[in-house]
Amino acid sequence: MKCRLPLLLALLCAIIVAAATFSIIPLRMGMQAFLPRPHDENSQFLLDELNHGPTQSIMIASIRGNDTESLLQTGHRFHHALEATGQFSLILDGPASLSWQKDQPLFFDHRYGLAPHDRTRLFSPDALKADTTRLYDLLQSMAAPLVEEIGLKDPTGAYTDYLASLESSTPPASIDGLWLTTDHHATLMLLQLHQPNLDPAQLGRLHHAIQKAFENSRPPNADCQLLLTGSPAFSFFAAQSLRHDMDRLALLSLLVVVGILYWRFRSLWVLATLAIPFLLSLSVSMLVVKLCFGWVHGIAVGFGMTMLGVSLDYPVLLLGHRDKGEGIPVVLGRIGTSLKLATLTAIVGLLSMIFCGLPGLMELGLFSATGILTAACITIWVLPHLVTQADLAAHHQGVSPSLLRWETLRRYRGLCLLVAPPALVLLLLHPFHIEKQGEILNPIPPALLETDRQLHQQLGSPQPSLMAVIHAPDSEHVLQQEETLLGQLPSNQDMDHAARLLPSKALQQKRLAMLPTADSISASLRMALQASPFQPDAFTSLPGDVERARHLPPLGLDDIAGTALAHRMDLLLMAQHGLWYGLILPRSPQAIATLEHLHQQRPDLLLINMKTAVGDLLHPYVQKAAVWLAAGIVLALLTLLICQKNPARTGRLALTLGLTGLSVLAFLRLHSPVFSIIHIVALAFVLGVGIDYALFFSRPQLDEAERTRTLRTLLTCNLMTILSFVILASCQTPLLRELGLTISSGALFAMMFSFLLMGTIPTSSQQGDHS
């Protein structure tokens, strides 16, 4: 008599456990978990810069529209609307936003210590005569109002010399006080957040506030679109993209797997039974990862949803090998050893993930291994009682001659070896390039990154491909090192660095010491103004101003807090982990070549190629994952050799794995020349699946009915795995996409080679029976 109440109670418990787990464990969506760990001060700085650096608070907002009048109107309103949100410490969208008027008194008083050229500190009669002559010429020009305000107080031009040194690039063209792109169809706005490194919820609120400000600023029926780029915008986009991928994975994987299982078993009770190990394995995996890492990443859960097709292999194998009314101990007697060995070797195959060193991939490996182990344990110790009481089994029973006819292909299994030569030739003649730019970890579409690069270029702040880094115990020593290093170069070198914006206190003090006394300046003025168009008392305040400047303390970082200069300094000079770091950013190919030459002379100068820095940090992890992949395969084969005591069978399994791996590598090379750590860990997963198939095909099968059950069941498992990971391969997130592509293709090759190489070749009498 069928008793299905225990099954319903078990399903209800699994649903409650899964719901509680998902409700109490929040998910991370950022990609920082997949970045490498620091191994020295230099890598620590780079990772801090990528994760928490000041550039992480910079955004670009661009409004595009065809009507210039409505575009300008929207731009002005948008500026005021963003100010009202209180989210931004800096909003730059036109010449007025760069005005130094409010900071002028501070920098004007300290002009003699800040001006880069010594001629502005010369007060000899000849120098002053040349300065006053130049000043008189300017008073006859269109700049007369400004010259009257500044020039008469600063005839040597120290203040204007300092301001000129701050201009590192030509600002964008402007109309009506707003910066515009070269085609005049889009505004340009640079934003800096008060609070960098926002969590996903805060990013969502920020994005909503910006969109609301734009909608309120746009005139009715105006054809304008808002484009946001920069780290905060990219983080929001990545979180949204990953969330979309997860929802899509959950829905499509569920539909595909449920559809296949219903076709195979034609029973909702079987589906309910299979849901128990899946829900519990997913819940236990999340809890274990949470305990070990303190957090669970959305990619791990998305991968776990795709693992629906793999973690169900074990209960499907159990139910698929059972006939109606057959005792579960009898079924486990036939497949129990292969099931346990498959579980053990699958977990061993995940060692390259678990021990690769990257927290995100380690989490994926632990998540997968825990899910596989949990599903196997439930299949062996829990499901037998539920299945026996409910008397569940596969819908299709008995021998299938059409399926068994495929076994005749094993007579030609030697042809499998023909796959190796072309695959090896392809890999040798066209080897992989190890991924060095970290693009596989970047969820942002290349088109959006290119747009961001173009907007930075138009704003006059191109993103450097190379930067040099100087570090010291305090900011003063960083500035002094920059001055010493760059002081050896020609003055026309196009580089951004903190010492150009704010000289060290030592250099300011040295410059101030060059200033003459008030009496000396007065005497020089009297001589310079003879036969001059200026009145003798035109510069009477100059000696006193210079005297006061001589005794002013040099400007430091604390003195410029809250000024426009401070925002620029924050991007070039920063404190991290008890040290201060100064960035030197080249702005031209010549400057890049100069920095590379300096690096050869001074190996202690940290030089970072921003395009390959993440890839360089990942390289040791690639090697480590490859070593663990090889170790896992060897350990799995040794385990099988010891447990099965059949060297010939183990040798054929090793050949099966070798051909599977070679075929996957050749397929990936045809797809792309780039190879990354993601492909290595995915390949380890593929080989684990391949061992599963090989063990079940190679186990002793006494009759045609058992061989039919094995074929039906493994085809069901393989179809679930392939389709689940094909869905993963269609994701927007590159990491998930590459995992899905590698594992889906690998599962197909593993099934083909396991079927052909590990199964028994049918005898002539069996072939006649099938006919």
Buried (B, 14 or more C-beta within 10 A) or exposed (E): EEEBEEBEEBBEEBBEBBEEBBEEBBBBBBBBBBBBEBEEBBBBBBBBBBEBBBBBBBBBBBBBBEBEEBBBBBBBBBBEBBEEEEBBBBBBBBEEBEEBEEBBEBBBBBBBBBBBBEEBBBBBBEBBBBBBEEBBEBBEEEEEEEBEEBBBBBBBBBBBBBBEBBEBEEBBEBBEBBBBBEEEBBBBBBBBBEEBBBEBEBBBEBBEBBEEBBEEBBBEEBEBEBBBBBBBBBBBBBBBBBBEBBEBBBEBBBEBBBEBBBEBBEBEBBBBBBBBBBBBBBBBBBBBBBEEBEBBBBBBBBBBBBBBBBBBBBBBBBBBBBEEEBEBEEBBEBBBBBBBBBBBBBBBBBBBBBBBBBBBBBBBBBBBBBBBBBBBBBBBEBBBEBBBBBBBBBEBBEBBEEBBEBBEBBEEBEEBEEBBEEBEEBBEEEEBEBBBBBBBBBBBBEEBBEBBEBBBBBBBBBEBEBBBBBBBEEBBBBBBBBBEBBEEBEEEBBBBBBBBBBBBBBBBEEBBEEBBEBEBBBBBBEEBBEEBEBEEEBBEEBBEBBBEBBEEEBBBBEEBEEBBBBBBBBBBBBEBEEBBBBBBBBBEEEBBEBBBEBBEEEEEBBBBBBEBBBBBBBBEBBBBBBBBBEBBBEBBBEBBBEBBEEEEBBEBBBBBBBBBBBBBBBBBBEEBEBBBBBBBBBBBBBBBBBBBBBBBBBBEBEEBBBBBBBBBBBBBBBBBBBBBBBBBBBBBBBBBBBBBBBBBBBBBBBBBBBBBBBBBEBEEEBBEEBE
